[in-house]
Amino acid sequence: MIYYEVTIQSSAPYAYDILTAGLAEIGFESFDHEGDVLKAYITEPLYNSELLTETCSNYQKHFELNYSVEKIPYKNWNEVWESNFQPISVGNQLRVRAVFHEPDTTFPLELVIQPKMSFGTGHHATTWLVMDTMLGIDFKNKKVMDFGTGTGILAILANKLGASNVWAVDNDPQCAENALENFELNNCNDILLATGNINEFEGNIYDIVLGNITRNVIVEFLPDISLKLQAKGLFIASGFYEEDVPILVKEAQKIGLELIKTNSKDKWCMAIFQKR
C-alpha cells in the first residue's frame, strides 16, 4: 500500500491535538508527533490534495503552520517498525516489549504489544504516564473502561493488575482489530471490545475509566464519563499538555469531577479526577 506523508510544523503548543483531529476527519489514519513536528499518514486512494490544502488553510487563520507532502513508496512497515522498536520499562515493575524481543523475567509484569498503525506502545509520554499511575492504584476487582484503547495496552495492564472486568472501545475499526490481536497475545481474552465511544456498553457503570485521548475528545465526553463512573470512581486521563489542565478542571467541576492528582513528562500531562 502506498502512503502520503504530510509533515506539519507549528509553534503553537495546542496545534497538534487540533490538527490530528481535523486530519483524521479527512482520512488520515496514523500520526507521529515529536517536538514541534507532526507527521500524518494517509493511503493513496484516500488522499485529496485540495481537501488537505483547504483544511490547512482554515487552520492557518488561527495559528501559524507550514506543511509539506511526500509520496512514500511501498514499504514493509512492520519491518521498519521492528528495526526501531526497543522495549520500555516503567520503574522496575513493568516492561513492554514486542513479540520478537526475548522475555525478561526480572519484571513482575511484562506486556507484549504489536502496534501496527495504532497508538500506544508505552514510548509516548502520555502512555507511560498513565501506566506509571496505574501501577500505584488498586485495580483488584474493579470494573474498568479503556476509552480510546488504541493498541489495547492500558486495558491489558488493567486486566493484569486484577480488574474483575475490563471493557475497551476505539472509534477506529483498525485500532479495535489491533487491540483484539494484542489481547490474545497477552492471554486477556476476557476483555470485551467494541468500536465506538464510551457509551457503547449500555448500562455499564465503572470504578475506573482510562482515557489516553486528546483534550478536545476529553472535554466532549466528560459528561458521559461522569455518568458512567461510580461515586468516588476515578477518571485517569492523559493525551494533553500541562497548560490544558485548567481547561479540563473547569469543565470537570461542572459535572462533579474533582482533580486529585497530576503528573507530567516532556510537557505532556496525566490527571486523575474523582467523582464526588
Secondary structure, 3 states (H helix, E strand, C coil): CCEEEEEEECCCCCHHHHHHHHHHHCCCCEEEEECCEEEEEEEHHHCCHHHHHHHHHHHHCCCCCEEEEEEECCCCHHHHHHHHCCCEEECCCEEEECCCCCCCCCCCEEEECCCCCCCCCCCCHHHHHHHHHHCCCCCCCCEEEEECCCCCHHHHHHHHCCCCEEEEEECCHHHHHHHHHHHHHCCCCCCEEEECCCCCCCCCCEEEEEEECCHHHHHHHHHHHHHHEEEEEEEEEEEEEHHHHHHHHHHHHHCCEEEEEEEEECCEEEEEEEEC
